[in-house]
Amino acid sequence: VAKAHKYANESFAAELLPVKDSLEATLAAENATLEALKSGVELTLKQLATVFEKSNIREINPIGEKFDPHRHQAISMLPSDKEPNTIINVLQKGYLLNDRVVRPALVTVAKARDA
């Protein structure tokens, strides 16, 4: 049981290694153009998204949704024409692991305009 607990993240770690390799290769590239660097970072982000998908890590990007204190953390409220308690801006995406919040999304929430 102790071994199983100790090495539970082994497959996740193995999936992350190519992502680290890609980042290191990007940093090691000499005289790379900005376009080449951007392309490399985009490919690395795709690799990371694949790892997240395999590990059942999902993004919380709740723009336009109702505020949910179990999944979102409100940083501020701003007057808006949107319905009160609607998320109008996402400052930082949140993440779920098997439907459990790992990090709530940091959001700005609409409040009614003063009359």
Residue pairs with C-beta under 8 A, 6 or more apart in sequence:
12 51
12 55
15 51
15 54
15 55
16 48
16 51
18 47
19 44
19 47
19 48
19 51
22 40
22 43
22 44
22 47
23 44
25 40
26 32
26 37
26 40
26 41
26 44
29 36
29 37
29 40
32 40
52 58
52 59
52 95
55 97
56 97
56 98
57 95
57 96
57 97
57 102
58 95
58 96
59 93
59 94
59 95
59 96
60 71
60 72
60 93
60 94
60 95
60 96
60 101
60 104
60 105
61 90
61 93
61 94
61 105
62 68
62 71
62 72
62 87
62 90
62 94
62 105
62 107
63 87
63 88
63 89
63 90
64 86
64 87
65 86
65 87
66 85
66 86
66 87
67 74
67 85
67 86
67 87
67 107
67 109
70 101
71 94
71 96
71 101
71 104
71 105
72 87
72 94
72 104
72 105
72 106
72 107
73 94
73 104
73 105
73 106
73 107
74 107
74 108
74 109
75 91
75 106
75 107
75 108
76 108
76 109
77 108
77 109
77 110
77 111
78 88
78 89
78 108
78 109
78 110
78 111
79 110
79 111
79 112
79 113
79 114
80 86
80 88
80 110
80 111
80 113
81 113
82 88
82 110
83 110
84 110
84 111
84 112
85 109
85 110
85 111
86 109
86 110
87 105
87 107
87 108
87 109
87 110
88 108
88 109
88 110
89 107
89 108
90 105
90 106
90 107
90 108
91 106
91 107
91 108
92 103
92 105
92 106
93 105
94 101
94 102
94 103
94 104
94 105
94 106
95 101
95 102
95 103
96 102
